[in-house]
Amino acid sequence: MGEQQKNAQEPDLNQLRKVRREKLADLQANGKDPFVITKYEQSHHSQEIKEHFEELEGKQVSIAGRMMSKRVMGKASFCNVQDLQGNIQSYVARDSVGEEAYKDFKKFDVGDVIGIKGEVFRTKTGEMSIHAAEITLLSKSLQILPEKFHGLTNTDLRYRQRYVDLIMNPDVKDTFIKRSKILRAIRKYLDGEGFMEVETPMLVANAGGAAARPFETHFNALDEDLKLRISLELYLKRLIVGGMERVYEIGRVFRNEGLDTRHNPEFTLMELYQAYTDYHGMMDLTENLYRYVAQEVLGTTHIVYKGIEIDLGKPFERITMVDAVKKYAGVDWNEVQTLKQARELAKEHHVEYEERHKKGDILALFFEEFAEEHLIQPTFVMDHPIEISPLTKKKPENPEYVERFEFFMNGWEMANAYSELNDPIDQRERFRAQEELLAQGDDEANTTDEDFMNALEIGMPPTGGIGFGIDRMCMLLTGAEAIRDVLLFPTMKSMGAAKNEANNAAQSAPVEKTVEKAIAEVKETYDFSNVEVEPLFKDMVDFDTFSKSDFRAVKVKECEAVPKSKKLLKFVLDDGSGVDRVILSGIHDYYEPEFLVGKTLLAITNLPPRKMMGIDSCGMIISATHLVEGREGLNVLILDDKIPAGAKLY
């Protein structure tokens, strides 16, 4: 569609909205204001009528829902009403509803919420329908529903305006119905196993139980800084100390980290703890739980995710982390005795590590680099190094490792479980080691929780514990490609400086607008008075090297966060050559990946490949930077979309 044609349509949409408001004003002036109606009695939903058509044919029913289409044909019309279960056709005849009511009906708009009472019948073409005897306008829609509300270009808007997404895309509603069934099935299974559901605090003084950076907030009444929980662990263990032998909680936790297809800063975690068992007991429970939920929700233990067949019916594989690294990386960690040897192996296999990393940390990096992606079928990876497991019991026969497993499917971590550490002296030492890491700059390390330590000193029985990522479970069981597809209202980045105004503009924008347009209408409030601009040519520039840099326009085909990195984004680019180019860029602090998909950027394309997080980065994305009160501000250079991929820039 040409720009001129698009612009010509916009005033028409404004006119349509104006007409809808005028219709509402007329209704109100004539004592027919739909917004004064407080309730409507529904006898049936659409699908119930279709499923029980034989017994309901010729009987009176009343339904309510949103009118999705209307065909006016003189003295008789058809409309289609969508409700919770689906949709059904209604035949509206002037002689049945009355002349005035029919006249009003002809002015109804697609999107209006209506109630229909009438007899169930089948039309001449065989369609199950309702012959309306009475039709009531319950809510006037003042916006225009889009004809389509799906596809890549609109995913951002779909997530921001989920209410429109649910109206326009039946499969989206089906995903969330399945999610509800999954949670119901989990509770049903655990209740049958004698577990008790509990609730623990979200606002905490000490956010522990996981390696994650917390969100921080302030409680005015007590004038105290608090954190949002990153885990459910430490409170649930207190309950095990208190004698509640089997407890679980399903709830939101909050981690101050990046957004990508598998991560959202608030997500649903389930943790459960069982006294007098160990991590083997947790493996059995996990296997049985997954089979039960799949059978209950999908009617099968055989699932297909993005074309990959996963069989939950077979016994799940159990493998140690050391054996997994041996199998997939060809490195036997049993032969690695020193940190020096581990570092040499890492360099040899191009595994990036940090100075603070110990031997066990490097083993975990090898596992992530070489093994994770192969764990498609349900697999328990057991016996992690102690360095990455501060809350777990050591293996009695080998104290360098702990009784822990992570559960993998489709190459994703789905659950994490321990034989819980119940030795308070050992636990204090582990907390002390975590605090040393915190002092060295690891902002995901834990601090000592003295009240939890007191609980452990009271005495905790041997206990098995596990945490399940509920959102990832929902993704696999519903076929959703991104975590945002199983979260009704995912976290969205507001673009532009005026964040609250931008959010409001995006969320209240007419649905046919793009989010970018809505943001463009928000007045930016950057204050550049304190910006420090570096002097030009502060250092000597090697013009010979600079002149050889090949600047090209590139189109962003894919963009995603690099796992285990807080700053890096991985771009898959069309550079005009016909071969995809991969470039990594440390701009995640400033941009979310989905915002950049489809954009035209500027890149240097003739740099030699450089390894970053084990990935070859072939070039450099160009950004403009400036300092604002000592902190770097960054704007990636976004070019006009008319510039083709591969165009050379000078």
Summary of the structure (lengths in Angstrom):
residues: 650
radius of gyration: 29.7
end to end distance: 31.6
largest distance: 91.1
contacts: 1943
relative contact order: 0.08
helix: 35%
strand: 28%
